[in-house]
């Protein structure tokens, strides 16, 4: 679903008796990128200092020491393409969401890409929005009512601030090999578990039936 809330906002459950208070519900948006710095803090390590780490430790949030996520901005990708960005203003409860690209749902009017398997991230199956779509998630969590300069006095200011954050974010990115390239996803039989002698990896039950 690209950067739409229905495709990216999912619950996470943490269970650690004696350390994390039970029954707490945290409504703050976080990221899977936060898992790495969280684990590093829990084991007493330090995250690398020679690169930008996009995640933040969840420990203060989970233990109740902090009420707000450390993310002021979150950038939502579809594959390698940035589709949307979220801004949680520090000095207010407003949560703005800007969509630069959205997949074309199929059939028209549906809320997903039925019949295609997955929604496309680029090409003819997406729409590039100029100007971008803007939503206030604090008032419109279902992203049903895009704002306009006429309906939202802060429209231009929000679009400009999020755009500047996107530019700053892109300057921190370094090109890396595609993890889902053909060479990486190609079946490599010599890496599969083998209980015989490669390439004859057939297994036979032993005498006790195990």
C-alpha positions in Angstrom: 0.0 0.0 0.0 3.0 2.3 -0.4 3.1 4.9 2.4 -0.6 4.7 3.5 -1.2 4.2 7.2 -3.2 1.0 6.4 -0.1 -0.6 5.0 2.7 0.6 7.4 1.1 1.1 10.8 1.0 -2.2 12.6 1.1 -3.1 16.3 4.2 -4.3 18.1 4.1 -6.3 21.3 6.9 -6.4 23.9 7.0 -8.8 26.9 9.6 -8.6 29.6 8.3 -9.4 33.1 10.0 -7.5 35.8 11.5 -4.9 33.5 8.6 -3.6 31.3 5.4 -2.6 33.1 2.5 -4.8 32.0 -0.6 -3.5 30.3 0.8 -0.3 28.9 -0.4 0.9 25.5 1.9 3.3 23.6 0.4 5.1 20.7 3.6 6.6 19.5 4.8 5.7 15.9 8.1 3.9 15.9 10.1 2.0 13.3 11.6 -1.4 12.8 14.9 0.5 12.5 14.5 1.2 16.2 15.1 -2.5 17.1 18.9 -2.3 16.4 19.7 0.6 18.7 17.3 -0.9 21.3 19.1 -4.2 21.4 22.5 -2.4 21.4 21.5 -0.4 24.5 20.1 -3.4 26.3 23.4 -5.3 25.9 25.4 -2.3 27.0 26.9 -1.5 23.7 27.2 1.6 21.5 25.8 2.1 18.1 28.3 2.9 15.3 29.5 6.5 15.2 30.8 6.5 11.7 27.4 6.6 10.0 23.9 7.9 10.5 21.7 5.5 12.4 18.1 6.2 11.6 16.6 4.3 14.5 16.3 5.3 18.1 16.3 3.1 21.2 12.8 2.2 22.4 14.0 1.6 26.0 12.9 5.0 27.4 9.5 4.8 25.7 8.9 1.2 26.8 9.9 1.8 30.4 7.8 5.0 30.6 10.7 7.4 31.0 9.7 9.2 27.9 6.1 9.8 26.6 7.1 10.7 23.0 8.9 8.8 20.4 12.4 10.2 19.6 11.3 10.4 15.9 10.3 13.9 14.9 10.3 12.7 11.2 9.7 9.2 9.8 10.3 8.4 6.1 8.1 5.8 4.5 9.6 3.9 1.6 8.1 1.5 -0.9 11.1 -0.6 -2.0 13.8 2.0 -2.7 11.4 4.8 -3.4 10.4 7.4 -0.8 6.6 7.6 -1.0 5.7 9.6 2.1 7.0 11.4 5.2 5.6 12.0 8.7 6.2 15.0 10.9 5.3 14.8 14.6 5.7 18.4 15.8 7.6 18.6 19.1 5.7 21.7 20.3 2.2 20.5 19.4 0.1 17.4 19.1 -0.1 17.7 15.3 1.1 14.7 13.2 1.4 15.7 9.6 1.7 13.2 6.7 2.9 14.2 3.3 2.5 11.8 0.3 4.7 12.4 -2.7 3.8 9.1 -4.5 0.9 6.7 -4.1 0.2 3.4 -5.7 -2.8 3.3 -8.0 -5.3 1.0 -6.3 -7.0 -1.6 -8.4 -9.9 -1.8 -9.2 -10.5 2.0 -9.1 -12.0 3.0 -5.7 -10.6 0.0 -3.9 -8.3 0.3 -0.9 -5.6 -2.0 -2.2 -4.2 -3.5 -5.4 -6.4 -6.5 -5.8 -5.5 -8.9 -8.6 -1.9 -7.6 -8.7 -0.5 -9.4 -5.7 1.3 -6.3 -4.4 1.0 -2.6 -5.1 3.8 -1.3 -7.4 6.4 1.1 -6.0 7.2 2.9 -9.2 6.5 3.1 -12.9 3.1 3.4 -14.5 1.3 1.9 -11.4 1.9 4.9 -9.2 0.8 8.5 -9.1 3.3 11.3 -8.4 1.6 14.2 -6.6 2.7 17.7 -7.4 1.9 19.4 -5.1 2.1 16.6 -2.5 -0.9 15.3 -0.6 -1.1 16.5 3.0 -3.0 15.0 5.9 -3.3 15.8 9.6 -3.2 12.4 11.2 -4.1 13.8 14.6 -7.5 14.7 13.2 -7.8 12.4 10.2 -6.0 9.1 11.0 -7.7 7.3 8.1 -6.2 9.8 5.6 -9.6 10.4 4.1 -9.5 14.2 3.7 -6.4 15.7 2.0 -5.8 19.3 3.1 -5.4 22.2 0.7 -4.1 25.7 1.1 -7.7 26.9 1.4 -8.6 24.4 4.2 -5.3 24.5 6.1 -3.6 27.8 6.8 -0.3 26.0 7.6 -0.3 24.0 4.3 2.6 25.7 2.6 4.7 25.9 5.9 4.2 22.2 6.6 5.0 21.1 3.0 8.2 23.2 3.1 9.3 21.9 6.5 8.8 18.3 5.6 10.4 18.8 2.2 13.5 20.2 4.0 13.6 17.2 6.3 13.4 14.9 3.3 16.3 16.7 1.6 18.4 16.4 4.8 17.5 12.7 5.1 18.6 12.0 1.5 22.0 13.6 2.1 22.7 10.9 4.8 22.0 8.0 2.5 24.8 5.9 1.0 24.3 3.6 -2.0 24.5 -0.1 -1.2 24.0 -3.3 -3.3 20.4 -4.3 -3.6 19.6 -7.0 -1.1 16.9 -8.4 -3.3 19.0 -8.5 -6.5 18.8 -11.6 -8.6 22.2 -12.9 -7.4 21.0 -12.5 -3.7 17.7 -14.3 -4.1 18.9 -17.0 -6.4 18.7 -20.5 -4.9 22.2 -21.6 -3.8 22.0 -25.3 -3.2 25.5 -25.4 -1.6 24.2 -23.3 1.3 21.2 -25.5 2.1 21.5 -28.0 5.1 22.9 -31.2 3.8 22.9 -34.5 5.8 24.7 -36.4 3.0 27.5 -35.4 0.8 26.9 -32.4 -1.5 25.3 -32.4 -4.0 23.6 -35.7 -2.9 21.6 -34.2 0.0 19.1 -36.9 0.6 18.4 -38.0 4.1 17.2 -41.3 5.4 15.5 -42.3 8.6 17.7 -44.2 11.1 16.8 -47.4 12.8 14.7 -45.9 15.6 12.3 -44.2 13.3 13.4 -40.6 14.1 
